[in-house]
Structures are given as C-alpha cells and as structure tokens.
Amino acid sequence: MSRSAALAVRVLGRERPPGHAFDPQWVSTIGVDLVAFSTLQFLQAGGINYAPLFALPVLMGAVLGSALLALGTAAGVTLILLTDAWVQSLHTPVESAARFLQAGLTGTGYFALAFMVNQLASRLAREELAAREGQQAARVQAQVNELVIESLTDGILIVDAQCSVRAANPAARSLLGFGQSGSNAVFNLTAQPAWQPLVQLARWTFEQRSPMRGEAAFDETGASPRRIYVRTRLTNSEGDESLCVIFMEDLREMEARLRTEKLAAMGRMSAAVAHEFRNPLAAIAQANALMEEDLTDPGQKQLASLVRKNTQRLAQIVDEILDVSRVHHDGIHGTVLDLDPHVASTCTDWGQQTRSSARLQLALAAPGERVPFEADHLRRVLVNLLDNALRYAGDQPDSIRVTTSVMDGQRMLHVWSDGGPLEPTVQEHLFEPFFSSESRSSGLGLYICRELCERHGATMGYRRVNGGNAGQAREGNDFFVAFAAAGPLAGMPSFDTMAA
C-alpha cells in the first residue's frame, strides 16, 4: 500500500526541492507509511516487532522534508510506540515498565535520527545548489572566454609537448595560412617546414619552463614573407600536463598601428603649428599686396608675384592642415541630402570656377536617392576628388567623368579620370596623411576625404577601370564612395547624362 501511495504521489504530484516549507505531498506519503506500519505493530503479525520499520518514514521526512516535518514524524512515531506499549500493558501488565522504557528510548533515537539526517540533507542540498551555481558560472565564463579568444586579432595556439595544436582561434589559423575556410581539426606544427620557428619556441618553453619570445617569417604565395611576433607561456609551471600558449601578432599590423599613432600625434602638432602660422602669413600677404601696388620695376614685380604665389600656397597648406583638425571635431547632425541634385550643383560650380567644364561629364543615375551626408562635407569630398582628377586628366571632352548609381541597394559615387596608372607604392599609401607623389602637395586631400566618408558611415576606395564615352573607353583612375543606407525620396526628377 505504501509503495502504491508513493508511486501515486510521484506520478501525480509536483516535484519540489527540500526546504523549510510545509509540503502536503510528503505528509500524505508519510501518513500512509505510518498507518501501514502502525497496523502491523498493533497486530504483531507473526510475533515480529515492527518498530524498526518506522525509521523509513522518519528518514523520508528528514531527507525530503523540512526540519519541522522530520521532528513531527519522529514525534508521531514515538506516540504510536507509546500507544502500542500501553495497549500491550493492558494484556500483560507485568512487563509494562520495560515496554514503555523501550518505546521511549526508540522514540528518542528517532528524534536524534531525524535531526541529524535533516541537517545532513540540508547541507547536501546547499552544497548541490552551490555546485550548480558554480557550474553555471563556469559555463558562462567559458563561453565568454571562447568569444573573447575567437574575436581577438592576435593569433592564439594551444600546443602540447608533442607540438600538437589542441586549439587555435581564427586569427591564428589565418596567420598560419589556413584562411577563412580552415577547419577546427587538430594538427601538428611539425607538418609544415615554415612553422619550424614556432616549433622551436614551443620546445624551448617546455624545456626551460619559462616564457619565450621571438620573431618568425611565414612565406606567402606571390607576396613577401609575413613577419610574426611570437610570445609563449605555460599554463602550469609544474607537472607533465602543461600546455604551451603561443601568442602571435602580425608585425605589419603592429607597425601600421604605430604609424597611425605617430601620424595622429604629428597631425595634432601640425594643426597647432599651422594655427600659429596663419596670422604671420596673412600679414606677409597683405604687406606684399600693398608693396606690389607701388612697384614699377619688372624685376621687382616678378619677385612680388613670386612672394604672392608662395604665400597663397602656404595658406592653402595651412587651411588643409586645419581641415584635418576640423574633421575630427566637427559633429555629425544626421542630415540626409538628395544625391543627384547635390552632385550636379557641385560639379557645375566647380567646372565654372576651374574653367574645366569642357572636360567634365556627368552621368547621374540615382534619381530620388538620398544619402546620409552633410552637404558641406560631401561638397568638400567631391571638389577634392575633382581637383585631384584635373591634375592628371587629359584634354578630351570626357577626360573627367562623375557618375552616380544604385546597384543592389548600394548608392555609389564615382569620379573617374583618364590619368596614367598609379605606382604600387603610391597606391599602398594613397589615403595616408602627409603622403604625396608631388613635392608641391601637402598630401592631406585624400586623407580628409576618407575621414569625412568614414564619419558618415561611407567607404572610399580606388581602382583602375575602363571609362569614358561609349566606343572610346580607356583605362583611368576611379575614386568611388559607397554611401550608407538611407531612404529614397519619391517624386524627385531624374538627371540624364549631360555635359557640365
């Protein structure tokens, strides 16, 4: 009967953890056991003492219930045993004292058993809860560590004493030449001759039980060797189960970051110096203009003209340097402008000011499209690209061509010119500040354009492509801007191909 009751409670009842709350489910199960065992005790079936069976409900209450339930079960069992002793004493009063003493001692033992077992069960429950919380915290920490390692730009290898790679993040696999499609299978560093510097550093780390560092060079097909800065650490300084952690960093990226930091510092210094140059240059230009009005000698006029031209050049360089500082400090106000009308207006004004309308053509094919860009900033980018194109373009009517387009939702602006190809060394540093292939240029124009584009979520690039009118296509330099997404403006007129 007790088994049937326990099975019914297990199937129909809701599982609850042990605690201090009163649980009717355990009471119903314990009650059934007490009734069954009390019946056997009172009947004395077979002349057997069934008092030890009462330990089962007492243990059940102590382990699965609260302290109150455990002590209450022990008290109920004690009352049952005392009642049984009183009933037996009515039939045989001679041994009544011994029966009452035995029932009292048994009940006291059950009280002690209930208390100790309940304390042990509560302690185990707390330890289990703490273990679950620790396991959950360890699982979360492991996931965080995995995400951090996966997203690191530095390569990380976990290597054992046999140089077998237990784990490697994507950056490490890329540095080793696996590329983006490299699998996560375990491999050995001795498999490739180019990895021997890593093998040697790992073995020295295991032998000397101390961190190592050095440089390695990995050959790349069709390119110069990739130089890697390598550091090693042991996971455990003692024992045979130590693993070597190899940190790898591309020296080209390190040098690029250092170069960027130096350029940023130089830019800040240059902006301060340029600001101090502005007032003396203005004074020199004004004094030269006043002096030039009174000159009559041709030689002196030529010298004054030379001073004026170089003063204007210095003033332009100062303005460009200060523009760099403004680019980094100007705020973006979320302006959205109509692409084609703004490009058409800017190109028309530029063609009239530079008297280059005969060499400029527009092919605007993004009617009604809007882009997130400040109007003054986009004008500055476009004028700078047009000035750069004019410097190298030919004299044909389509030597400079400005186009807009929309492909797969991507809004593009192209400024193409038929100038000669750029040298590879020039292309590599094309958008760096203070870099120029001409001695009379400050090297800040393209850098300012790229910075303005990045601040508006756009990207800027260069490529060598065919351009010009149909039937007269030829190679040229194409600077393009890929704008960030923005909503279209309905009802705007279209702009067909036209000459500026």
C-alpha positions in Angstrom: 0.0 0.0 0.0 2.8 2.4 0.9 4.5 1.7 -2.4 1.3 2.4 -4.3 0.9 5.7 -2.4 4.5 6.7 -3.1 4.1 5.9 -6.8 0.9 7.9 -7.0 2.5 10.9 -5.3 5.5 10.6 -7.7 3.3 10.5 -10.8 0.5 12.9 -9.8 2.4 15.3 -7.6 4.8 18.1 -8.5 8.5 17.6 -7.6 9.8 20.1 -5.1 13.2 20.5 -3.6 13.7 20.0 0.1 13.3 23.2 2.2 11.6 24.8 5.1 8.2 25.0 3.5 5.4 22.6 4.6 4.8 20.1 1.7 1.5 18.2 1.8 2.8 15.6 -0.7 5.4 14.2 1.7 2.8 14.3 4.5 0.4 12.1 2.5 3.2 9.6 1.7 4.5 9.5 5.3 1.0 9.2 6.6 0.3 6.2 4.5 3.5 4.6 5.8 2.7 5.4 9.4 -0.8 3.8 9.1 0.6 0.7 7.4 3.4 0.2 9.9 1.2 1.0 12.9 -1.3 -1.6 11.8 1.5 -4.2 11.6 2.8 -3.1 15.0 -0.5 -3.3 16.8 -1.4 -6.7 15.3 2.1 -8.1 16.0 1.7 -10.3 12.9 3.9 -13.3 13.2 5.2 -12.2 16.6 7.6 -9.7 15.0 8.5 -6.3 16.4 7.9 -3.8 13.5 9.3 -0.8 15.4 12.4 -0.6 13.1 10.2 -0.1 10.1 9.2 3.4 11.4 12.7 4.5 10.5 11.6 4.7 6.9 9.0 7.5 7.3 11.3 9.3 9.7 14.2 9.2 7.2 11.8 10.2 4.4 10.6 13.2 6.4 14.2 14.2 7.4 15.7 13.9 3.9 12.8 15.1 1.7 11.1 17.5 4.1 11.8 20.3 6.4 13.1 20.1 10.0 9.6 20.6 11.3 8.2 17.7 9.2 11.1 15.4 10.3 10.7 16.2 14.0 6.9 15.9 13.6 7.2 12.5 12.0 9.6 11.4 14.9 7.0 12.7 17.4 4.2 10.8 15.7 6.2 7.5 15.6 7.0 8.0 19.4 3.3 8.4 20.2 2.5 5.3 18.2 5.1 3.3 20.0 3.9 4.6 23.4 0.3 3.8 22.5 1.4 0.3 21.4 3.2 -0.2 24.8 0.1 1.0 26.7 -2.1 -1.5 24.7 0.3 -4.3 25.4 0.4 -3.5 29.1 -3.4 -3.9 29.3 -2.9 -7.6 28.3 0.3 -8.3 30.2 0.8 -5.7 32.9 3.9 -7.5 34.3 6.3 -6.1 31.5 4.6 -2.8 31.1 7.5 -0.7 32.5 10.0 -2.4 30.2 7.7 -1.8 27.2 7.3 1.9 28.0 11.1 2.3 28.5 11.8 0.7 25.2 9.2 2.8 23.4 10.6 6.0 24.9 14.2 5.1 24.1 13.2 4.2 20.5 11.3 7.4 20.1 14.3 9.4 21.4 16.5 7.7 18.9 14.1 8.5 16.1 14.2 12.2 17.2 18.0 12.2 17.1 18.0 10.4 13.8 15.5 12.8 12.3 17.5 15.9 13.4 20.9 14.6 12.2 19.7 13.3 8.9 17.8 16.5 8.2 20.9 18.6 8.9 23.0 16.4 6.6 20.3 16.6 3.9 20.1 20.4 4.2 23.9 20.7 4.0 24.0 18.5 0.9 21.2 20.5 -0.7 23.1 23.7 -0.1 26.3 22.2 -1.5 24.4 20.9 -4.5 22.9 24.4 -5.1 26.4 26.0 -4.8 27.8 23.4 -7.2 25.1 24.1 -9.7 25.7 27.8 -9.4 29.4 27.4 -9.7 28.9 25.1 -12.7 26.7 27.7 -14.4 29.2 30.4 -13.7 32.0 28.3 -15.1 29.9 27.6 -18.2 29.2 31.3 -18.7 32.8 32.2 -18.1 34.0 29.5 -20.6 31.6 30.9 -23.2 32.8 34.5 -22.6 36.5 33.3 -22.8 35.7 31.5 -26.0 34.0 34.6 -27.5 36.9 36.8 -26.5 39.5 34.4 -27.9 37.6 34.0 -31.1 37.3 37.7 -31.7 40.9 38.6 -30.8 43.0 39.9 -33.7 46.1 38.3 -32.2 46.6 34.6 -33.0 46.4 32.1 -30.1 47.6 28.5 -30.3 47.3 25.9 -27.5 50.1 23.4 -28.0 51.1 20.2 -26.1 54.6 18.8 -25.6 54.4 16.9 -28.9 53.7 20.2 -30.7 50.2 19.1 -31.4 47.8 22.1 -31.6 44.9 21.5 -29.3 43.1 24.7 -30.1 43.6 27.7 -32.4 41.5 30.8 -32.9 40.6 32.1 -36.4 43.3 34.8 -36.3 46.0 32.1 -35.6 44.7 29.9 -38.5 44.8 32.9 -40.8 48.4 33.7 -39.8 49.3 30.1 -40.4 47.9 30.2 -43.9 44.6 28.3 -43.4 42.5 31.3 -44.5 38.8 31.8 -43.6 37.8 28.2 -44.5 40.3 26.5 -42.2 38.8 23.6 -40.2 39.0 23.3 -36.5 40.7 19.9 -36.7 43.8 19.2 -34.5 47.1 19.5 -36.4 50.8 19.4 -35.7 53.1 22.3 -36.0 55.8 20.0 -37.4 53.7 19.3 -40.5 54.9 22.5 -42.3 58.5 23.5 -42.6 57.5 27.2 -42.4 56.3 26.6 -38.9 59.6 25.4 -37.5 60.3 28.7 -35.6 57.0 28.1 -33.7 58.1 24.5 -33.0 61.5 25.6 -31.7 60.0 28.3 -29.4 57.4 25.8 -28.0 60.1 23.2 -27.3 62.3 25.7 -25.6 59.4 26.8 -23.5 58.7 23.2 -22.3 62.4 22.6 -21.7 63.2 25.7 -19.8 59.8 26.1 -18.2 59.8 29.8 -18.8 58.2 32.2 -21.3 59.8 32.8 -24.7 59.5 35.4 -27.4 60.9 35.9 -30.8 60.0 36.5 -34.5 59.0 34.2 -37.3 58.6 34.7 -41.0 55.9 32.8 -43.0 56.2 32.7 -46.7 53.1 33.7 -48.7 52.5 32.8 -52.3 53.2 35.8 -54.6 54.0 38.1 -51.7 56.8 39.0 -49.3 57.2 36.8 -46.2 54.8 37.7 -43.3 56.7 38.6 -40.2 55.1 37.4 -36.9 56.0 38.4 -33.4 55.6 35.3 -31.1 55.2 35.0 -27.3 54.9 31.8 -25.4 53.6 31.0 -21.9 53.0 27.7 -20.0 49.6 27.0 -18.5 51.2 25.3 -15.5 54.7 25.6 -14.2 54.8 22.1 -12.8 53.7 18.7 -13.9 53.7 16.8 -17.2 50.3 18.0 -18.4 51.4 21.6 -19.1 50.3 23.2 -22.3 52.1 26.0 -24.2 50.0 29.0 -25.2 51.5 30.7 -28.2 50.5 34.3 -28.9 51.1 35.6 -32.5 50.8 39.1 -33.8 51.4 40.3 -37.3 54.2 42.8 -37.3 52.8 44.6 -40.3 49.6 45.4 -38.3 51.7 46.5 -35.3 53.8 48.8 -37.5 50.6 50.1 -39.1 49.1 51.0 -35.7 52.4 52.6 -34.6 52.5 54.6 -37.8 48.9 55.7 -37.3 49.6 56.8 -33.8 52.6 58.8 -35.0 50.7 60.4 -37.7 47.9 61.3 -35.3 50.5 62.9 -33.0 52.1 64.7 -35.9 48.7 65.9 -37.1 47.9 67.4 -33.7 51.3 69.1 -33.6 50.9 70.3 -37.2 47.5 71.8 -36.5 48.9 73.8 -33.6 51.8 75.0 -35.7 49.6 75.8 -38.7 47.3 77.9 -36.5 50.3 79.9 -35.4 51.4 80.4 -39.0 48.1 81.8 -40.1 48.5 85.3 -38.8 52.1 85.9 -40.0 51.1 84.6 -43.4 48.2 87.0 -43.6 50.5 89.9 -42.6 53.1 88.9 -45.2 50.4 88.6 -48.0 48.9 92.0 -47.1 52.2 93.7 -46.9 53.3 92.2 -50.2 50.0 93.3 -51.8 50.5 96.9 -50.6 54.1 96.9 -51.8 53.2 95.4 -55.2 50.9 98.4 -55.9 53.8 100.8 -55.9 56.3 98.7 -57.8 57.2 99.7 -61.3 60.4 97.8 -62.0 59.6 94.5 -63.8 62.2 92.5 -61.8 60.7 93.7 -58.5 57.2 92.9 -59.8 58.3 89.4 -60.6 59.7 88.9 -57.1 56.5 90.3 -55.6 54.5 87.9 -57.7 56.7 85.0 -56.6 56.1 86.0 -52.9 52.3 86.2 -53.5 52.1 82.7 -55.1 54.2 81.1 -52.4 52.2 82.8 -49.7 49.0 81.5 -51.3 50.5 78.0 -51.4 51.4 78.2 -47.7 48.0 79.5 -46.8 46.4 76.6 -48.7 48.6 74.1 -46.8 47.7 75.7 -43.5 44.0 75.5 -44.4 44.3 71.8 -45.3 46.1 71.0 -42.0 43.4 72.8 -40.1 40.7 71.0 -42.1 42.1 67.7 -40.7 41.6 69.0 -37.2 38.0 70.1 -38.0 37.2 66.7 -39.5 37.9 65.1 -36.2 36.0 67.6 -34.1 33.0 68.6 -36.3 29.8 67.0 -35.2 27.5 64.9 -37.5 23.9 66.1 -37.3 22.2 63.3 -39.2 21.5 65.3 -42.3 20.1 63.4 -45.3 20.6 65.0 -48.7 19.4 64.3 -52.3 22.4 62.7 -54.1 22.0 63.6 -57.8 21.0 67.3 -57.3 23.8 67.9 -54.9 26.4 66.3 -57.2 25.1 68.2 -60.2 25.2 71.5 -58.4 28.7 70.9 -57.0 30.1 69.8 -60.4 28.6 72.7 -62.2 30.1 75.2 -59.8 33.5 73.5 -59.8 33.5 73.4 -63.6 32.9 77.2 -63.8 35.4 78.1 -61.2 38.2 76.0 -62.7 37.1 76.6 -66.3 37.1 72.8 -66.8 33.5 72.3 -67.9 34.6 71.2 -71.4 36.5 68.2 -69.9 33.8 67.2 -67.4 30.8 64.9 -68.0 28.1 63.8 -65.6 26.2 60.5 -65.7 23.8 60.7 -62.8 21.7 57.5 -62.5 20.4 57.7 -58.9 17.2 59.7 -59.2 15.3 60.3 -56.0 18.0 58.6 -53.9 19.1 60.2 -50.6 22.3 59.6 -48.6 23.2 60.4 -45.0 25.9 63.1 -45.5 26.4 66.7 -44.6 26.1 68.9 -47.7 29.3 70.9 -47.0 31.2 67.7 -46.3 30.1 65.9 -49.5 30.9 69.1 -51.4 34.4 69.1 -49.9 34.9 65.4 -50.8 33.7 65.9 -54.4 35.7 69.1 -55.0 38.8 67.4 -53.6 38.4 64.4 -55.9 37.7 66.7 -58.9 40.8 68.8 -58.2 42.8 65.6 -57.9 41.4 64.3 -61.2 42.0 67.6 -63.0 45.7 67.4 -62.0 46.3 64.3 -64.1 43.4 64.3 -66.6 43.8 64.8 -70.4 42.2 67.4 -72.6 39.4 65.3 -74.2 35.7 66.1 -73.5 35.3 63.0 -71.4 38.6 63.1 -69.5 36.8 63.6 -66.2 33.6 61.7 -65.6 31.3 61.9 -62.5 28.7 59.1 -62.1 26.1 58.0 -59.6 24.5 54.6 -59.5 22.4 52.2 -57.4 23.1 48.5 -57.5 21.6 46.0 -55.1 20.5 48.9 -52.8 24.1 50.3 -52.7 24.4 54.0 -53.6 27.7 54.8 -55.3 29.5 58.0 -56.4 32.4 57.7 -58.9 35.0 60.3 -60.0 36.9 58.9 -63.0 39.7 60.5 -65.0 41.9 59.2 -67.8 45.2 59.9 -66.0 48.1 57.4 -66.0 48.2 54.4 -63.6 49.5 55.0 -60.1 52.6 53.2 -58.9 52.1 50.4 -56.4 53.9 52.2 -53.7 51.7 55.2 -54.2 48.5 53.0 -54.1 49.6 51.5 -50.8 49.8 54.9 -49.0 47.2 56.7 -51.1 44.9 57.7 -48.2 47.6 58.3 -45.5 48.1 61.9 -44.2 51.1 63.9 -45.5 51.8 61.4 -48.2 52.0 62.8 -51.8 53.7 61.9 -55.0 54.2 65.6 -55.7 56.5 68.0 -53.9 54.0 70.9 -54.1 51.2 68.9 -52.4 50.5 68.6 -48.7 49.2 65.1 -49.0 46.1 65.8 -47.0 43.3 65.9 -49.6 42.5 62.2 -50.0 43.0 61.7 -46.3 40.4 64.3 -45.4 38.0 62.8 -48.0 38.3 59.3 -46.4 37.9 60.7 -42.9 34.8 62.6 -43.9 33.3 59.5 -45.6 34.0 57.2 -42.6 32.4 59.7 -40.2 29.2 59.4 -42.3 29.3 55.6 -42.4 30.5 55.6 -46.1 33.6 53.9 -47.5 36.0 55.3 -50.0 38.4 53.4 -52.4 40.4 53.4 -55.6 40.6 51.2 -58.6 41.9 51.2 -62.1 39.0 50.7 -64.6 37.9 51.5 -68.1 35.8 54.6 -68.6 34.9 57.4 -71.0 32.3 57.6 -73.7 31.0 54.5 -75.4 33.3 53.5 -78.3 36.2 55.4 -76.8 36.6 53.6 -73.5 40.1 53.7 -72.0 41.7 52.9 -68.7 41.7 55.5 -66.0 41.7 56.2 -62.2 38.4 55.7 -60.4 37.8 57.0 -56.9 34.5 55.8 -55.5 32.3 56.4 -52.5 29.9 53.8 -51.2 27.3 55.5 -49.1 25.5 54.1 -46.0 21.8 53.2 -46.4 19.1 55.9 -46.5 15.5 56.0 -47.6 14.6 57.2 -51.1 12.8 60.4 -51.8 9.8 59.9 -54.0 8.9 62.4 -56.8 12.4 63.7 -57.5 13.3 64.4 -61.1 15.9 62.2 -62.9 19.2 63.5 -64.3 20.3 62.1 -67.6 23.8 62.1 -68.9 24.8 65.7 -69.6 27.8 67.9 -70.0 28.6 70.3 -67.2 
